[in-house]
């Protein structure tokens, strides 16, 4: 299923009815960043089906980019339509800071590490993940070794990354590049040079994968869970991490976070869904179905998919952004990116 097409009809219906689509008490509505509904089977749908079977509650699913789902919740704040929000940092931190979420401590929250949940109780990690890049292994004999390699003229109109400020993965690219180059000035100088090869803005990360697979693009951004789950349907893509000027290949954790929407029309159903998705049974299936990593510390992947994720990260340095600082500088940094790229 196309990530940007999921429940387009529902979105249209909601815009027209102003919420009439949510009148049934036996429903729960989740707004989610893309990634966990990819493939057949996919983790979201298997869990939604199991949840409905166990509770009789139907899940209504609305998908967009990480920033898009938060923006939608914000626009609907006076008449909330969503019960549950799933998105990536720093958008989940922004949603909490803007008062769009309400505190809730899910069952099993004691098994989620403290650094994977909000101190105020507004959100918890749902699926662990890492920012990544993909390349077309059929068109390129090997992955680009460094960010500077992406400036080669052979990549003219063959590179695209999702837009910082709109997409969580695109924002992650901005954060990673600035880290790799050691400063924001150096990072944005790189983005200015890269613009010669960049196709242009993209609000969605997921749609770039098919373009790389077909060879319309050679390189795009993504995240490890999403990219690994897409490989079955896109056999030409491979994951890589380019090195910065110091030769270090690095990435950082980019979890899917889940929270209860403030003013949710069905808060009890929202709590039940969050509990269900964070249950040990549901978390145990994350690596095998979603190709992500469980958020619970008492679930340790031992399957083939879990090993593949670990192997993909070998030799890559994992660092942790200061998300409070990222959120504080978010608007200014996004504007600096626009200024540097002219986008």
C-alpha positions as CSV (number, residue, x, y, z in Angstrom):
1,X,0.0,0.0,0.0
2,X,1.3,3.5,-0.9
3,X,2.3,5.3,2.3
4,X,0.9,8.6,1.2
5,X,-2.4,7.1,0.0
6,X,-3.5,5.3,3.1
7,X,-7.0,6.4,4.2
8,X,-7.1,9.3,1.8
9,X,-10.8,8.9,1.7
10,X,-10.9,9.0,5.5
11,X,-9.0,12.3,5.5
12,X,-11.4,13.7,3.0
13,X,-14.4,12.6,5.0
14,X,-13.0,14.1,8.1
15,X,-12.4,17.4,6.4
16,X,-16.0,17.4,5.2
17,X,-17.8,16.1,8.3
18,X,-15.7,17.8,10.9
19,X,-15.5,14.5,12.9
20,X,-18.7,12.7,12.1
21,X,-16.5,9.7,10.9
22,X,-15.5,9.2,14.5
23,X,-18.9,9.0,16.2
24,X,-18.8,5.3,16.9
25,X,-17.6,4.5,20.4
26,X,-16.1,1.3,19.3
27,X,-13.3,2.9,17.3
28,X,-9.9,4.4,18.0
29,X,-8.1,6.7,15.7
30,X,-4.3,6.7,15.3
31,X,-2.4,9.4,13.4
32,X,1.0,8.0,12.5
33,X,4.2,8.8,10.7
34,X,4.9,6.4,7.9
35,X,7.0,3.3,8.1
36,X,5.2,0.7,10.3
37,X,2.4,0.1,7.7
38,X,4.8,-0.9,5.0
39,X,4.7,-4.3,3.3
40,X,2.4,-7.3,3.5
41,X,2.2,-8.4,6.2
42,X,3.1,-5.3,8.1
43,X,3.4,-4.8,11.9
44,X,0.7,-2.2,12.3
45,X,-2.0,-4.1,10.5
46,X,-1.2,-7.4,12.2
47,X,-1.4,-5.7,15.6
48,X,-4.5,-3.7,14.6
49,X,-6.3,-6.9,13.5
50,X,-5.3,-8.6,16.8
51,X,-6.4,-5.6,18.8
52,X,-9.8,-5.6,17.2
53,X,-10.2,-9.3,17.7
54,X,-9.3,-9.0,21.4
55,X,-11.3,-5.8,22.2
56,X,-14.0,-5.4,19.4
57,X,-12.5,-1.9,18.8
58,X,-11.9,-0.9,15.2
59,X,-8.7,1.0,14.4
60,X,-9.0,3.9,12.0
61,X,-5.5,4.7,10.7
62,X,-4.3,8.0,9.2
63,X,-0.8,8.3,7.9
64,X,1.5,11.2,6.9
65,X,5.0,12.4,7.4
66,X,6.3,12.9,10.9
67,X,5.7,16.7,10.8
68,X,2.4,16.3,8.9
69,X,0.6,14.2,11.6
70,X,1.6,16.7,14.3
71,X,0.5,19.6,12.2
72,X,-2.8,17.9,11.7
73,X,-3.3,17.3,15.4
74,X,-2.4,21.0,16.0
75,X,-5.0,22.2,13.5
76,X,-7.6,20.0,15.1
77,X,-6.8,21.0,18.7
78,X,-10.1,22.7,19.2
79,X,-12.0,19.6,18.0
80,X,-9.6,16.7,18.3
81,X,-10.1,13.7,15.9
82,X,-7.1,11.5,16.8
83,X,-6.8,9.4,20.0
84,X,-3.2,8.2,19.5
85,X,-0.2,10.0,17.9
86,X,2.9,8.2,16.6
87,X,5.7,10.3,15.3
88,X,9.5,10.7,15.3
89,X,11.7,13.2,17.1
90,X,11.8,16.2,17.3
91,X,8.2,16.4,16.3
92,X,6.9,14.3,19.3
93,X,8.8,16.7,21.6
94,X,7.2,19.6,19.8
95,X,3.8,18.1,20.2
96,X,4.3,17.7,23.9
97,X,5.7,21.2,24.3
98,X,2.7,22.6,22.4
99,X,0.3,20.9,24.7
100,X,-1.1,18.5,22.1
101,X,-0.5,15.3,24.2
102,X,-1.7,14.3,27.7
103,X,0.2,12.3,30.2
104,X,-0.5,8.6,30.3
105,X,1.6,5.8,31.8
106,X,1.0,2.6,29.7
107,X,1.1,-0.9,31.1
108,X,4.6,-2.1,30.8
109,X,6.1,1.4,30.8
110,X,8.5,0.2,33.6
111,X,10.2,-1.9,30.9
112,X,10.9,1.1,28.7
113,X,14.3,2.8,29.6
114,X,14.0,6.2,31.1
115,X,15.9,7.8,28.2
116,X,13.3,6.4,25.8
117,X,10.3,8.1,27.4
118,X,9.2,11.6,28.3
119,X,9.9,12.7,31.8
120,X,6.4,14.3,31.9
121,X,4.7,11.1,30.8
122,X,3.5,12.4,27.4
123,X,5.1,9.8,25.2
124,X,7.2,6.6,25.1
125,X,9.3,4.9,22.5
126,X,7.2,2.4,20.5
127,X,9.7,1.0,18.0
128,X,13.4,1.8,18.1
129,X,15.0,2.9,14.8
130,X,18.0,4.7,13.3
131,X,18.4,7.2,10.5
132,X,20.0,5.8,7.3
133,X,20.6,6.4,3.6
134,X,19.9,4.1,0.7
135,X,21.5,3.6,-2.7
136,X,20.8,1.7,-5.9
137,X,23.2,-1.2,-5.8
138,X,22.5,-2.1,-9.4
139,X,23.5,1.4,-10.7
140,X,26.4,1.9,-8.3
141,X,29.2,-0.7,-7.7
142,X,29.4,0.3,-4.1
143,X,27.9,2.8,-1.6
144,X,29.3,6.3,-1.6
145,X,31.9,6.4,1.1
146,X,31.4,9.9,2.3
147,X,29.1,12.8,2.3
148,X,31.6,14.7,0.1
149,X,31.3,11.8,-2.5
150,X,27.7,12.9,-3.0
151,X,28.9,16.1,-4.5
152,X,30.3,14.3,-7.5
153,X,28.7,15.5,-10.8
154,X,27.7,11.9,-11.6
155,X,24.9,12.4,-9.0
156,X,23.4,15.3,-10.8
157,X,19.6,15.0,-10.4
158,X,20.1,11.5,-8.8
159,X,19.9,12.5,-5.2
160,X,16.9,13.4,-3.2
161,X,16.2,13.6,0.6
162,X,13.0,14.5,2.4
163,X,12.5,18.0,3.5
164,X,13.9,19.1,7.0
165,X,11.1,20.6,9.0
166,X,8.4,18.5,7.2
167,X,9.6,14.9,7.4
168,X,11.2,13.3,10.5
169,X,13.8,11.5,8.4
170,X,14.6,14.7,6.5
171,X,15.1,16.6,9.7
172,X,17.3,13.7,10.8
173,X,19.5,14.3,7.7
174,X,20.0,17.9,8.7
175,X,20.9,16.9,12.3
176,X,23.3,14.1,11.1
177,X,25.1,16.3,8.5
178,X,25.6,19.1,11.0
179,X,27.0,16.6,13.4
180,X,29.2,14.9,10.8
181,X,30.7,18.2,9.7
182,X,31.3,19.4,13.3
183,X,29.2,22.6,13.1
184,X,26.0,24.0,11.7
185,X,27.9,26.5,9.5
186,X,29.9,23.6,7.9
187,X,26.8,21.4,7.6
188,X,24.7,24.1,5.8
189,X,27.7,24.9,3.5
190,X,27.6,21.2,2.5
191,X,23.8,21.4,1.9
192,X,24.4,24.4,-0.3
193,X,26.9,22.4,-2.5
194,X,24.7,19.3,-2.5
195,X,21.8,21.4,-4.0
196,X,23.5,21.1,-7.4
197,X,22.7,17.4,-7.4
198,X,19.5,17.4,-5.4
199,X,16.3,16.8,-7.3
200,X,14.3,18.9,-4.9
201,X,12.1,18.9,-1.8
202,X,10.0,15.9,-0.8
203,X,7.4,15.9,2.1
204,X,7.6,12.1,2.3
205,X,10.6,9.9,2.8
206,X,8.9,6.6,2.0
207,X,8.1,7.4,-1.6
208,X,11.8,7.9,-2.4
209,X,12.6,4.2,-2.1
210,X,10.8,3.2,-5.2
211,X,12.6,5.9,-7.1
212,X,15.9,4.6,-5.9
213,X,14.9,1.0,-6.7
214,X,14.0,2.0,-10.3
215,X,17.2,4.0,-10.8
216,X,15.5,7.3,-11.2
217,X,17.5,8.2,-8.1
218,X,20.8,6.8,-7.0
219,X,20.7,8.0,-3.4
220,X,18.0,9.0,-0.9
221,X,17.5,9.1,2.8
222,X,15.5,6.9,5.0
223,X,15.5,5.1,8.3
224,X,16.8,1.6,9.1
225,X,13.4,0.0,10.0
226,X,11.6,1.4,7.0
227,X,14.4,0.6,4.5
228,X,14.9,-2.9,5.7
229,X,11.2,-3.6,5.5
230,X,11.1,-2.2,1.9
231,X,13.9,-4.4,0.6
232,X,11.7,-7.3,-0.3
233,X,9.7,-5.2,-2.7
234,X,12.7,-3.1,-3.7
235,X,15.5,-5.5,-4.4
236,X,18.0,-2.9,-5.8
237,X,18.2,-0.8,-2.6
238,X,20.8,-1.2,0.1
239,X,21.4,0.7,3.3
240,X,24.5,2.8,4.0
241,X,25.9,5.5,6.1
242,X,28.3,8.0,4.5
243,X,31.3,9.3,6.5
244,X,31.9,12.8,7.6
245,X,35.2,14.7,7.0
246,X,36.9,12.8,9.8
247,X,36.1,9.5,8.2
248,X,33.5,8.4,10.9
249,X,30.3,6.8,9.8
250,X,27.6,7.7,12.3
251,X,23.9,7.6,13.0
252,X,21.6,8.2,15.9
253,X,18.5,6.6,17.3
254,X,15.3,7.8,15.7
255,X,12.5,6.0,17.5
256,X,8.8,6.0,16.7
257,X,7.2,7.5,19.8
258,X,3.6,7.0,20.9
259,X,1.4,9.3,22.9
260,X,-2.2,10.0,23.9
261,X,-3.7,13.0,22.2
262,X,-5.0,15.7,24.5
263,X,-8.8,15.9,24.2
264,X,-8.9,12.5,22.4
265,X,-12.5,11.7,21.5
266,X,-12.0,8.1,22.7
267,X,-9.3,8.3,25.3
268,X,-10.0,4.9,27.0
269,X,-9.8,3.2,23.6
270,X,-6.6,5.1,22.9
271,X,-5.1,3.9,26.2
272,X,-6.0,0.3,25.3
273,X,-4.3,0.6,21.9
274,X,-1.2,2.0,23.4
275,X,-1.1,-0.7,26.0
276,X,-1.6,-3.3,23.3
277,X,1.2,-2.0,21.1
278,X,3.6,-1.8,24.0
279,X,2.7,-5.3,25.3
280,X,5.4,-7.9,25.4
281,X,3.6,-10.0,22.9
282,X,3.3,-7.2,20.3
283,X,6.9,-6.0,20.9
284,X,8.2,-9.5,20.4
285,X,7.0,-9.4,16.8
286,X,8.6,-6.1,15.8
287,X,11.9,-7.4,14.4
288,X,10.3,-10.3,12.5
289,X,7.5,-8.2,10.9
290,X,8.5,-4.6,11.0
291,X,12.3,-5.1,10.9
292,X,12.5,-2.5,13.7
293,X,13.8,-3.0,17.3
294,X,11.6,-3.4,20.3
295,X,11.3,-0.5,22.8
296,X,10.9,-2.8,25.8
297,X,14.1,-3.8,27.6
298,X,12.7,-7.2,28.4
299,X,12.4,-8.2,24.7
300,X,15.7,-9.2,23.1
301,X,15.6,-10.0,19.3
302,X,17.2,-13.4,18.4
303,X,15.7,-14.0,15.0
304,X,17.2,-13.6,11.6
305,X,15.8,-10.1,11.1
306,X,17.2,-8.9,14.4
307,X,20.6,-10.2,13.5
308,X,20.4,-8.4,10.1
309,X,19.7,-5.1,11.8
310,X,22.6,-5.6,14.1
311,X,24.9,-6.5,11.2
312,X,23.8,-3.4,9.3
313,X,25.0,-1.2,12.1
314,X,28.4,-2.7,12.5
315,X,31.2,-0.2,12.2
316,X,28.7,2.7,12.6
317,X,29.1,5.1,15.5
318,X,25.8,5.7,17.3
319,X,25.5,9.1,19.0
320,X,22.6,10.8,20.8
321,X,21.4,14.3,19.9
322,X,20.4,16.8,22.5
323,X,16.7,16.8,21.6
324,X,15.9,19.7,23.9
325,X,18.5,21.8,22.0
326,X,17.2,20.4,18.6
327,X,13.7,21.5,19.5
328,X,14.8,24.9,20.8
329,X,16.7,25.6,17.5
330,X,14.3,23.8,15.2
331,X,12.7,26.8,13.5
332,X,16.0,28.7,13.1
333,X,17.9,25.6,11.8
334,X,15.1,24.8,9.4
335,X,15.2,28.4,8.1
336,X,19.0,28.1,7.7
337,X,18.5,25.0,5.6
338,X,16.0,26.8,3.4
339,X,18.4,29.7,3.0
340,X,21.3,27.5,2.2
341,X,19.5,25.4,-0.4
342,X,17.1,28.1,-1.8
343,X,14.3,25.6,-1.4
